[in-house]
Amino acid sequence: MNIMCELKSEINEIEFHENIEGVDEWPHSWPKGEITYRLNTITQDITREQHQHRAVTVALRAWQLRISDLKFRRERNPDVSVDFEVSFEDLAHFDNKKGVLAHAYFPGQGDVSGDCHINDDWNWVTSSKYQTLSKPPLIPILIHEFGHSLGLRHDTTETQSIMYPSFDLGQKKNKLHQNDIDRIQERYGARKLSQRIIDYFQNRRDMAWDFE
Ligand SMILES: [Zn+2]
């Protein structure tokens, strides 16, 4: 059974209610250890290809800073198979639903586990710093999708949660909510890092230092 979760932009907020599968947590997680990932296709929207790869890494780091039992490693060799793949896909892949920003697969489903597809019908920018009402930022959307890749379902109880099912293009949402942190640590253990380090990376994400 391929359960797939779609993050939609605010304009299609009505639709997402149909996609909520229930309040129970997804039963599968990744086994402890290292998992590999790779961005396999790129978009024309962002000129520097390296920035696209970096956006994926920065989004994963948001989770990595909070958990102890998993490590993410970017695989650079295009011929080596990876645990989860990230790709830009055309509108047809999303059944021509323009409001969908991206979707991802939960773990425990074989080859597709963790895979994340981004709707290239949108005109993407890397960071929230560069977002506009018509240009969604990759990083918060990827943080949300990777939450699914790791096994988190939507959180409909808190609009500020990164796992809230829709994304308001007018707002900057760039950090994990305490709900997100609690849920991911329940699955993969809590990493002990000083608040100073967490804040440093938060600031780095807000200021888009990785994309200058
Ligand atoms: Zn989602």
Boltz pocket constraint, residues with backbone or C-beta under 6 A from the ligand:
constraints:
  - pocket:
      binder: B
      contacts: [[A, 5], [A, 6], [A, 7], [A, 102], [A, 144], [A, 145], [A, 148], [A, 154], [A, 163], [A, 164], [A, 165]]
      max_distance: 6.0
